[in-house]
Amino acid sequence: MAACKTTFAWAIYLAPSRWRQDLFDVGAAIDVAKYANHTPLYRQSEIAGRDGVRLDRATMARWVGQCEELCRLLTEALRRYTMATAKLHADDTPIPVLAPGNKKTKTGRLWVYVRDDRRSGSSEPAAVWFAYSPDRKGIHPQTHLAEFRGVLQGDGYAGFNEITESGKVRLASCWDHARRYVFNVHETAPSDTTKRWLDTIGDLYEIEAAIRGKPPDERQRVRQEKSKPLLDGIETSMREKLATLWPKAPLVEAINYSLNRWDALTLFCDDGRAEISNVLAENALRCVALGRRNFMFAGSDSGGERAAAMYSLIGSCKLNDVNPRTYLEYVLTHIADHQANRIDELLPWNVAKHLHRPATLNL
């Protein structure tokens, strides 16, 4: 039984064969231009118009939605794979969404979850899965992570706390964020103390660079030997400094940010799979930040869901060095006739061997 036979799929397969591949190619090109190259549909329409091609924005919007529907089982397979790991990176970002009826926008959220253990020596494919929600309530990540067990690398968002209460999930915080608090104080009121803390945090990152790609056991051993004494020194110094400060001093907030999350900030020393920062999730969200500069808003909640699906597929292509346009052309060509119980075969790293890689041109 085919994975799915949507209206869009039937329309394509009923079209003359000479048009069929062109329709797939156009659909893939529009999706990649919108979600990988951050080009809104109205700009794509204008670009096509300069070449004498008429592309109606409403038609393109329908194609985007129908392509996402055709790939729905595939994005669900991508979600399952991403969550089936012992260490996961998570983050979220706002996205403006047109509210129905009043022509105003509301603030939705795009949540990102990244599975990527290559820094701890894993050869398993990396993947990213996005999810959309109409608000930032904790119930959304709690639902996304209901079956996850392991280390969750995050940025201190309070909505993750309930997930850790069962003991099945341990939270690892990000030293990028902790450093930023100290750096902001140092930039306006530099002192020997803040400089010493920043230098020590820099030493921690140098240790991480030296063991990147090593297996978890070796990373844990090196961290216990070299990183833990540095962390103990920072903690002692912060607690001693806190006792001497006026409660409303700017440095107090920076110190409290770290001390209130100390167990999560130091978890990477006890688990070689964990990372010192959450940069992998932040990198995955860059596509949303770039797109947000060009798109005024998502047209609806369903538009936010479509964006999440396409960001998932295109982001996973990028993590595996797969050309997203070539990949989508292949997937759209094959998915309607693909067996639902073998949908994992169409994930980017499994399709890569079937895709033509153009020769590199050095200019």
Secondary structure, 3 states (H helix, E strand, C coil): CECCCCHHHHHHHHCCHHHHHHHHHHHHHHHHHHHCCCCCHHHHHHHHHHCCCCCCHHHHHHHHHHHHHHCHHHHHHHHHHHHCCCEEEEEEEEEEEECCCCCCEEEEEEEEEEECCHHHCCCCCCEEEEEEECCCCCHHHHHHCCCCCEEEECCCCHHHHHHHCCCCEEEECCHHHHHHHHHHHHHHCCCHHHHHHHHHHHHHHHHHHHHCCCCHHHHHHHHHHHHHHHHHHHHHHHHHHHCCCCCCCHHHHHHHHHHCCHHHHCHHHCCCCCCCCCHHHHHHCHHHHHHHHHCCCECCHHHHHHHHHHHHHHHHHHHCCCCHHHHHHHHHHHHHHCEHHHHHHHCHHHHHHHCCCCCCCCC
